[in-house]
Amino acid sequence: MKEFLFALLVLFSLASNAQTMKDSFDSNIQGWTEISSKDGEAVIKDGVMHIEGKKDGGTNLLFGTKTEPSFIETHCFAGFDPKKDFEIKCKALVKKVDDNNTFGLILNYIDEGNYIVFVIQEGEARLLRYQDYELVGRIRNQLKLKEQKKASIDLSVKSSFQKLQFFVNGMLAIESRYLPLTSSGVGFYVCGQQKIDFDDFEIIK
């Protein structure tokens, strides 16, 4: 009985020590990068992080390249310890879900050529690792996400005990083990002619 009570006390202590950072994009207190060019834009407006890609994403996402890939991203350095357990959640209001345009979450962002990105499209999810602009690792999995327009999608990632789990609408899409994270850089990603409003971003640590 004492062991059971001690376990409950430990769980309560861990839960009470959890901290949540929320961003509803009413301002730019986190220091998100913003861009606007002929290729697309990533800007905070009307209480959301609006990202729009205006250029065909090409094949860089799938096969990797040592040249700069075509995508639009925004990121911030959220100030959490990536080596400790954390969870990231957000909502994505997507103009269209199809098999030509991808979107998702960035982790371990160091610079524009070094990061991890979890992306989804119609029927498939991928976890991609880029190093100096070159694709150095990939995990793929089928995803029960059909072609649709004006979709509201919940994205989340959990990191615990050297395991990364990515969820789409509460469904486990990708799991990866022993993938060390060194940066608190996180962000949003769009590749191709896609338009998305990201909102209700939070990090639980």
Order of alpha helices (4+ residues) and beta strands (2+ residues): alpha-beta-beta-beta-beta-alpha-beta-beta-beta-beta-beta-beta-beta-beta-beta-beta-beta
